[in-house]
Structure formats: C-alpha cells, structure tokens
Amino acid sequence: MNPLPLGVTLYDVAGTTDSDVWAVGDFMTVLHFDGGSWTRLPGQAATAGLNSLRAISLAPNGEPLVAGAGTGGIHRRSGSGWQSVNTVPDVISQFASLPDGGVLAAAQNGVFEGANPTSLLTTTLQHYGV
C-alpha cells in the first residue's frame, strides 16, 4: 500500500530504520512500513476517545506510541491491538519519547511531562501552562 492515495490526511511519521516506519492521521489511521510495503493497522478499537491521530513517537524499545485529538490521550501498541497508557485533558499535537523513557507532549494548553511509558498507566502527566 502506498500511503499517498489513502484518502486521509497524515500528520506525523516516526521510524527507527528504513524498514520500520510508522505514520498516523485522520480517522485513527495507523500505517506501518516494513521496508517493502505499507500496512494499515486497525486503530479504532485501540484509540477509543480519539477522532484523529496527530502524533506518533517510538519508545526506546521501538514500541509505537500514538496520540491525537479527542479525550483518549496516549496509546501504545500492545500485541495486535492498542492500550491506553494515559489520558491527557487536551489535544496533543506532538510528543516525544525520551531516551530515558520519559514522555513530553505538546498540547493546545501547555506541555505535559510523564514518566516512562510502562509507568504511565498509573502516572498523571504534569502540566506546564504556557
């Protein structure tokens, strides 16, 4: 699958190598490139509460994390599905997984900072107003 004629707007892309590239966009679109072809992954069940995926980042272990518009916060790839790792009360436009495992999220009303993705299940992101 070539992502160009997909018919949705793609907002962000992240990758570790030329054979491990991820892209996200409208209608909870999640695409993965394995070096030979693009595959569209199911996003809707994984991202309840989101209406558009605006950002993707890869954790230090290569695990994809996605976020976007709506009330769903940040989700991570878990087996063949997705798992919510934190709820952010804002629209996330960009975020980054840091080498130490931390997460920074840029949102409409400020910047959120969190611990590593595995502890985000019980950690509330710290909000810094701007």
Protein Blocks (a to p, Z undefined) as FASTA:
>chain_A
ZZklnopacfbdcdfbfklccdddehhiacddehjaccdddfklmmgoiabdfbdcddfk
opacdddedjeopaddehjbccdfbdcdbdcfbdcddfkopacdddfkbccddddfklmm
mpccddddZZ
